[in-house]
Amino acid sequence: MKIHQLSLFLENRPGQLVAPCRALAKAGIDIVTSSLADTAQFGIFRLVVKDWQKAKQVLEAAGSVVNVTEVLAIEVPDRPGGLAGVLEAFDRAALGIEYMYAFTSGQRGARAICIFRFEDPDKAVAALRGSPEVRVVESEEILGK
Amino acid sequence: MSETISDCPGAFHPSSAPDYLPIRQLRELQLRRLRAIVARAYQRVALFRQRMDERGLTPEKVQKLEDLQALPFTVKTDLRDTYPFGLFASPMEEIVRLHASSGTTGKPIVVAYTQQDLDVWASVMLRTFAACGLGQGDVIQNAYGYGLFTGGLGAHYGAEALGATVIPISGGNTERQLMVLQDFKVTAICCTPSYFVHLIERAKEMKLDFGRLRVGVFGAEPWSDAMRARIQQDSGIHAFDIYGLSEIIGPGVASECEAQEGLHIFEDHFYPEIIDSATGAPLPDGSEGELVLTTLSKQAMPMIRYRTRDVTAIIPEQCRCGRTVRRIRRICRRSDDMFIIRGINVFPSQVETALLAVEGTLPHYQIVLTRDKGLDQMEVQVEVTPEVFSDKIRALEGLQDKLARSIEHTLGLRVAVHLVEPRTIQRSEGKAKRVIDRRNI
């Protein structure tokens, strides 16, 4: 159910993002999805990769500070009101969102996938059991076996 | 504390006997040596004789220890102005060793030793190691730099005189330091505290522990009590503060004992005074001021009332370890480390203490001073560590804010705190450079 997301600390300077990406490329690690949060002084690069343990090692060896968090991938119907419907379900389950980002995973269809960071992912999974319209995507579906 | 004492066997070493002299006997010894050294300097060092003559003083005027207070000071620039050999009191045939300090501006300063001076030096370093609980059977990794810097060779001969096993690894090459530390079953290490913090960090990354290491003998730069607490907690060793300076002899001027409540000055060789650094007036024991030292036995280069620029106080009470030689408080700052920003005096150690008060990690930090439209700005850069890093922006902004507030609380000054990536602040293998001043004053 839960997916391991890696976060990297970056100083807000030109060229800072390329170094970790190059390190992953060299190690043959594919980035499934990512997002970049920024402030005036620093950024946090969050990414989902196929082999997070190996990626963490590679990034730390390259000198990065890496944080591992569990996030949920949730299917969102690709139509007007799709995301609103999912968010309403979170509301009913009294779940606050820390942050989210969206991605598509290869095969184009009628559904999109969004990564959601909840304070407590286990509580979120349990709370969403009563919401049939929200489907939490298994990690194998996006990361493969 | 009792744990500290029992953990350090600290077998009494015969060479440590002067540490325990009855006070009256110690003062008599000091006076006898003082009179001899003042006479030697007067006869053999032109600058000192000239300054004495200007004041109408002769060595015979020194009848008791307090008479020292009338004698002229010696300052660092005297060593530069008489470069290289102007303050030597022995002919070159009697001088067996020269050291020099890395001068940050212009010429270095040169210091000299006769064989007797080297013997004294080894004996005070031996007493230093004994006070840190070391003895025969200890394996000491000496990571102070060998060379013109006094740290390496000073610690080396003291450790050999002690009868310990010395590994003269010198500074640098962190991976090799950690390998030797493990493989050679090292029990004690000598280096600067900031370099040991670097070793802790690398050991963590390499997933190594410190094996049998139980004692750190740290000196050559000021460090705070908070830093010591963190070092001891993170590495599981006892971290002792030692003090010395090349102008006086090198390391071995003063050392902590197992009580870790101030540093015992080996005052049978180095006579301490505390003065008001603005007026030069002597201050009573217990008052904070600038430490002034007189070498009582140094033959090649006697220093009379040398102004160290280090700020401390003499602790009047006798230490519970039983040593009778007086203690000075740990030196957390030098009067010339201080910088002034917007009229406020700031010491880097205050910033360090404020940072350590916030997060449970050893900070690598740097203070950058700039001037923007005539107004001084102070920025503190702090490296992010895995322990404090979060995937949430507000957690990191909260951390920056907490650090800034802690500094503001300590200094009464609003400063900018910037988190920076790990290993972006330059590591030093000797003394840490904490302040970058770009104000071009």
Interface residues (C-beta under 8 A of the other chain):
Chain A: Q5 S7 F9 L10 E11 Q16 A37 T39 Q41 F42 I44 R46 E60 G63 S64 V65 V66 N67 T69 E98 Y99 R117
Chain B: E205 V384 T385 P386 F389 S390 D391 K392 I393 L396 E397 Q400 H418 L419 V420 E421 P422 R423 T424
